[in-house]
């Protein structure tokens, strides 16, 4: 979709995150935040002043929380209201920055991972209506995910389990400590996928035991489920995207390969369209791409780009083992 960053300056201090359904993109630069309508390829509203590199969208995509790893302030923007953002500072006095953000499924609670001069600090759970903050007694930063029913919060690069109602820590089952972020709950909450060493591990929704593995090839930096929960997309640190058929535990294929060195685009994100026919991706540098997954859409896009069907001679040259048929009609 875009071969260069949507906004200048993203690679220096900012970042980017796709919202639910790939409808909206939040882009942080060295001095401002922009919200981008993906379908119409235009900016939504005015830019928000201030450095931003940590984002979270509410599950309905109606709000976005914005933070900075070197600042204590968090802003919550309502996408359609036009009102000024709600602004607050993290409650922990020793905190020097925001390390992660996540909305609860009902949008009423914002989990805020904070860090100080000596590292990650205990997690904060803020009631967005009352402003009341519940502090956990366990440090957890980076990746965070609520179970879709709101009854469990997973947080930390080494996963910790929390009860969102009171912030209490739940016992971590054996084997979960060997996994790492990122992780993602299936839309119906029936499975949760974790990145691990050389694999993607699937666990039951209560996180009591693993139920299977996907033999990942590279280190996954972001995971995204299709709306029907049958397909899992993994973004690898070498700027590569793979698709997995979860029921069969089989690799469907590589939909994009940027042929980059490992470690590239650690802040990348992805989102499936509401109908599951398109996968959107954006690198941490703000480079956005659209990957068509539906056969009909792919054919239409290729034919529109070529402007014609293949000639018999071209077919014999490029596809000699396949009987010719009409592709572009």
C-alpha positions as CSV (number, residue, x, y, z in Angstrom):
1,X,0.0,0.0,0.0
2,X,2.8,2.4,0.9
3,X,6.5,1.7,0.2
4,X,7.7,4.6,2.4
5,X,6.6,5.7,5.9
6,X,3.2,7.4,6.1
7,X,4.8,10.1,8.3
8,X,8.3,11.4,8.3
9,X,10.3,10.9,11.5
10,X,8.7,7.7,12.6
11,X,11.9,5.7,12.6
12,X,13.7,8.0,15.0
13,X,11.6,8.2,18.1
14,X,8.1,7.0,17.2
15,X,6.2,4.0,16.2
16,X,3.0,2.8,14.6
17,X,0.1,0.5,15.4
18,X,-2.9,-0.7,13.4
19,X,-6.3,-0.7,15.0
20,X,-9.0,-3.4,14.9
21,X,-10.0,-4.4,11.4
22,X,-7.1,-2.4,9.9
23,X,-9.3,0.6,9.7
24,X,-7.1,3.1,11.5
25,X,-3.4,3.6,12.0
26,X,-1.8,5.5,14.9
27,X,1.6,6.9,13.9
28,X,4.0,8.5,16.4
29,X,6.9,10.7,15.3
30,X,9.5,12.6,17.3
31,X,7.1,15.4,18.2
32,X,3.5,14.4,17.3
33,X,0.9,11.7,16.8
34,X,-1.2,11.3,13.7
35,X,-4.3,9.1,13.2
36,X,-4.7,7.8,9.7
37,X,-7.8,6.4,7.9
38,X,-6.4,3.4,6.1
39,X,-9.2,2.9,3.6
40,X,-9.3,6.5,2.5
41,X,-5.5,7.1,2.9
42,X,-6.0,10.4,4.8
43,X,-5.3,11.8,8.2
44,X,-8.1,11.9,10.8
45,X,-8.3,15.1,12.7
46,X,-5.4,17.3,13.7
47,X,-2.1,16.0,14.8
48,X,-1.5,15.7,18.5
49,X,1.6,17.5,19.8
50,X,4.1,15.5,21.9
51,X,6.3,12.5,21.4
52,X,4.5,9.1,21.2
53,X,5.8,5.6,20.7
54,X,3.4,3.4,22.8
55,X,-0.2,2.8,21.5
56,X,-3.3,0.8,22.2
57,X,-6.7,0.8,20.5
58,X,-10.0,-0.1,22.3
59,X,-11.5,-3.3,21.0
60,X,-14.1,-1.4,19.0
61,X,-11.5,0.9,17.5
62,X,-13.3,4.0,18.9
63,X,-10.5,5.1,21.2
64,X,-6.7,5.1,21.2
65,X,-4.4,5.4,24.2
66,X,-1.1,7.1,23.6
67,X,2.1,7.0,25.7
68,X,5.8,7.7,25.6
69,X,8.6,5.5,26.9
70,X,10.4,8.6,28.2
71,X,7.4,10.4,29.7
72,X,4.8,9.9,32.4
73,X,1.8,11.2,30.5
74,X,-0.9,9.1,28.9
75,X,-3.6,10.5,26.5
76,X,-6.8,8.8,25.5
77,X,-8.4,10.0,22.3
78,X,-12.0,9.4,21.2
79,X,-11.8,9.0,17.5
80,X,-15.1,10.4,16.4
81,X,-16.0,12.9,19.1
82,X,-13.6,15.7,18.2
83,X,-13.2,16.4,21.9
84,X,-9.8,17.1,23.4
85,X,-8.1,13.9,24.7
86,X,-8.3,12.8,28.3
87,X,-4.8,13.3,29.8
88,X,-3.4,11.8,33.0
89,X,0.0,10.9,34.5
90,X,0.9,7.4,35.7
91,X,0.3,7.0,39.4
92,X,3.7,5.4,40.3
93,X,6.0,8.3,41.4
94,X,9.2,6.5,40.5
95,X,8.0,6.0,36.9
96,X,9.8,7.7,34.2
97,X,8.0,6.3,31.2
98,X,5.2,4.2,29.8
99,X,6.2,0.7,28.5
100,X,2.9,-0.7,27.4
101,X,-0.9,0.0,27.2
102,X,-3.9,-2.3,26.8
103,X,-7.7,-1.7,26.9
104,X,-10.0,-4.2,28.7
105,X,-12.6,-5.8,26.4
106,X,-15.4,-3.4,27.6
107,X,-13.0,-0.4,27.2
108,X,-13.5,0.6,30.8
109,X,-10.0,-0.2,32.1
110,X,-6.6,0.7,30.8
111,X,-3.7,-1.5,31.8
112,X,-0.5,0.7,31.9
113,X,2.9,-0.9,32.1
114,X,5.4,1.6,33.6
115,X,9.1,1.7,33.9
116,X,11.6,3.6,36.0
117,X,15.3,4.3,36.0
118,X,16.1,0.8,37.2
119,X,13.7,-1.1,35.0
120,X,10.1,-2.2,34.8
121,X,7.8,-1.3,37.7
122,X,4.5,-2.9,38.9
123,X,1.6,-2.7,36.5
124,X,-1.2,-0.2,36.9
125,X,-4.9,-0.7,36.1
126,X,-6.8,2.5,35.7
127,X,-10.6,2.8,35.7
128,X,-11.1,5.3,32.8
129,X,-14.5,6.5,34.2
130,X,-13.5,7.1,37.8
131,X,-9.8,7.6,37.5
132,X,-9.2,5.1,40.3
133,X,-5.9,3.2,39.9
134,X,-5.2,-0.3,41.1
135,X,-1.6,-1.2,41.4
136,X,-0.4,-4.7,41.1
137,X,2.5,-6.1,43.2
138,X,4.3,-7.5,40.2
139,X,6.5,-5.7,37.7
140,X,5.4,-6.5,34.1
141,X,6.2,-4.5,31.0
142,X,5.9,-4.6,27.2
143,X,3.3,-7.0,25.8
144,X,-0.2,-7.1,27.4
145,X,-3.4,-8.8,26.4
146,X,-6.9,-9.2,28.1
147,X,-8.8,-12.3,27.6
148,X,-11.9,-11.4,25.5
149,X,-14.3,-12.1,28.4
150,X,-12.3,-9.7,30.6
151,X,-11.5,-12.2,33.3
152,X,-7.8,-12.5,32.8
153,X,-4.9,-10.2,31.9
154,X,-1.5,-11.5,30.6
155,X,1.4,-9.1,30.9
156,X,5.2,-9.0,30.7
157,X,7.9,-10.2,28.3
158,X,7.8,-13.4,30.5
159,X,4.1,-13.8,30.9
160,X,2.5,-13.0,34.3
161,X,-1.2,-13.6,34.9
162,X,-3.4,-11.0,36.7
163,X,-7.0,-10.8,37.8
164,X,-8.2,-7.5,36.3
165,X,-10.9,-7.1,39.0
166,X,-8.4,-6.5,41.8
167,X,-4.9,-6.7,40.2
168,X,-4.0,-9.8,42.1
169,X,-1.4,-12.1,40.6
170,X,-2.5,-15.6,39.6
171,X,-0.2,-18.6,39.7
172,X,1.8,-19.1,36.5
173,X,1.5,-22.7,35.2
174,X,4.6,-24.8,34.5
175,X,6.0,-24.2,31.0
176,X,4.5,-20.7,30.6
177,X,7.7,-19.1,31.9
178,X,9.7,-20.5,29.0
179,X,7.6,-18.5,26.6
180,X,7.7,-14.8,25.8
181,X,5.8,-11.9,24.3
182,X,4.1,-11.4,22.0
183,X,0.9,-13.2,22.6
184,X,-2.7,-13.0,21.4
185,X,-6.1,-14.4,22.4
186,X,-8.3,-15.8,19.7
187,X,-11.3,-13.6,19.1
188,X,-13.7,-16.0,20.9
189,X,-11.2,-16.4,23.8
190,X,-10.9,-20.2,23.1
191,X,-7.2,-20.2,22.6
192,X,-4.2,-18.0,23.3
193,X,-1.0,-18.0,21.1
194,X,2.4,-17.4,22.6
195,X,5.7,-16.8,20.9
196,X,8.4,-19.3,22.0
197,X,11.8,-20.5,20.9
198,X,11.4,-22.0,17.5
199,X,7.6,-22.4,17.9
200,X,4.3,-20.7,18.5
201,X,2.6,-22.3,21.5
202,X,-1.2,-22.6,21.8
203,X,-2.7,-22.7,25.3
204,X,-6.2,-23.2,26.7
205,X,-8.1,-20.0,27.6
206,X,-7.6,-20.6,31.4
207,X,-3.9,-20.9,30.7
208,X,-3.6,-24.1,32.6
209,X,-2.0,-26.2,29.9
210,X,-0.7,-26.1,26.3
211,X,-2.8,-27.7,23.6
212,X,-0.4,-27.7,20.7
213,X,2.4,-26.0,18.8
214,X,3.0,-24.3,15.4
215,X,6.5,-25.0,14.2
216,X,7.6,-21.3,13.7
217,X,10.7,-20.7,11.7
218,X,11.7,-17.3,12.9
219,X,11.2,-15.2,16.0
220,X,7.7,-13.8,16.1
221,X,7.4,-10.1,17.1
222,X,3.6,-9.8,16.6
223,X,0.7,-12.2,16.3
224,X,-2.8,-11.6,14.9
225,X,-5.9,-13.9,14.6
226,X,-8.3,-13.8,11.7
227,X,-11.9,-12.9,12.7
228,X,-13.1,-16.6,12.4
229,X,-10.2,-17.8,14.6
230,X,-8.9,-20.3,12.0
231,X,-5.9,-18.4,10.8
232,X,-3.0,-17.0,12.7
233,X,-0.5,-14.4,11.2
234,X,3.0,-14.1,12.6
235,X,5.3,-11.2,11.9
236,X,8.9,-12.3,12.2
237,X,11.8,-10.0,13.1
238,X,13.3,-10.3,9.6
239,X,10.3,-8.4,8.1
240,X,8.5,-11.6,7.1
241,X,4.9,-12.6,7.5
242,X,3.6,-16.2,7.7
243,X,0.1,-17.5,7.9
244,X,-0.9,-20.6,9.8
245,X,-4.0,-22.8,9.6
246,X,-4.6,-23.4,13.3
247,X,-7.0,-26.4,13.2
248,X,-4.6,-28.4,11.1
249,X,-1.4,-26.8,12.7
250,X,-0.1,-26.4,9.1
251,X,1.8,-23.5,7.5
252,X,-0.3,-21.8,4.8
253,X,2.7,-19.9,3.4
254,X,4.6,-16.6,3.5
255,X,2.6,-13.6,2.4
256,X,5.4,-11.1,2.5
257,X,9.2,-11.3,2.9
258,X,11.2,-8.1,3.1
259,X,14.5,-10.1,3.2
260,X,15.7,-8.0,6.1
261,X,18.2,-8.9,8.8
262,X,16.8,-10.5,12.0
263,X,15.8,-7.7,14.4
264,X,14.3,-5.5,11.8
265,X,10.8,-4.1,12.5
266,X,10.5,-5.3,16.1
267,X,7.6,-2.8,16.5
268,X,5.6,-4.0,13.6
269,X,1.9,-4.8,13.9
270,X,-0.9,-6.4,11.8
271,X,-4.6,-6.5,11.6
272,X,-7.1,-8.6,9.6
273,X,-10.0,-6.9,7.9
274,X,-13.4,-7.6,9.3
275,X,-14.2,-10.2,6.7
276,X,-10.7,-11.8,6.9
277,X,-10.0,-11.3,3.3
278,X,-7.2,-8.8,3.7
279,X,-4.3,-8.6,6.1
280,X,-2.8,-5.2,6.8
281,X,0.7,-4.7,8.2
282,X,2.8,-1.8,9.3
283,X,6.4,-1.7,10.3
284,X,7.7,0.2,13.3
285,X,9.0,2.8,10.8
286,X,5.5,3.4,9.5
287,X,5.7,1.5,6.2
288,X,2.2,0.1,5.6
289,X,1.2,-2.8,3.3
290,X,-2.0,-4.5,2.3
291,X,-1.9,-8.3,1.7
292,X,-4.9,-9.7,-0.2
293,X,-5.8,-13.2,1.0
294,X,-9.0,-13.9,-0.8
295,X,-8.4,-15.6,-4.1
296,X,-10.9,-13.4,-6.0
297,X,-9.4,-10.2,-4.6
298,X,-5.9,-11.3,-5.5
299,X,-6.9,-12.2,-9.1
300,X,-8.7,-8.9,-9.5
301,X,-5.7,-7.0,-8.2
302,X,-3.3,-8.8,-10.5
303,X,-5.5,-8.3,-13.6
304,X,-6.0,-4.6,-12.8
305,X,-2.3,-4.2,-12.6
306,X,-1.6,-6.1,-15.8
307,X,-4.5,-4.7,-17.7
308,X,-5.0,-7.9,-19.7
309,X,-4.9,-11.7,-19.4
310,X,-1.8,-13.8,-20.3
311,X,-1.4,-14.7,-24.0
312,X,-1.0,-18.3,-25.0
313,X,2.7,-17.8,-25.6
314,X,3.2,-16.2,-22.1
315,X,1.3,-19.1,-20.5
316,X,3.5,-21.7,-22.3
317,X,6.6,-19.8,-21.2
318,X,5.7,-19.3,-17.5
319,X,3.2,-22.0,-16.7
320,X,3.9,-24.9,-19.1
321,X,2.8,-27.6,-16.6
322,X,-0.7,-26.1,-16.1
323,X,-3.5,-26.3,-18.6
324,X,-4.4,-22.8,-19.7
325,X,-7.6,-21.2,-18.5
326,X,-9.0,-17.7,-18.5
327,X,-7.7,-15.7,-15.5
328,X,-8.9,-12.1,-16.2
329,X,-12.0,-12.9,-18.1
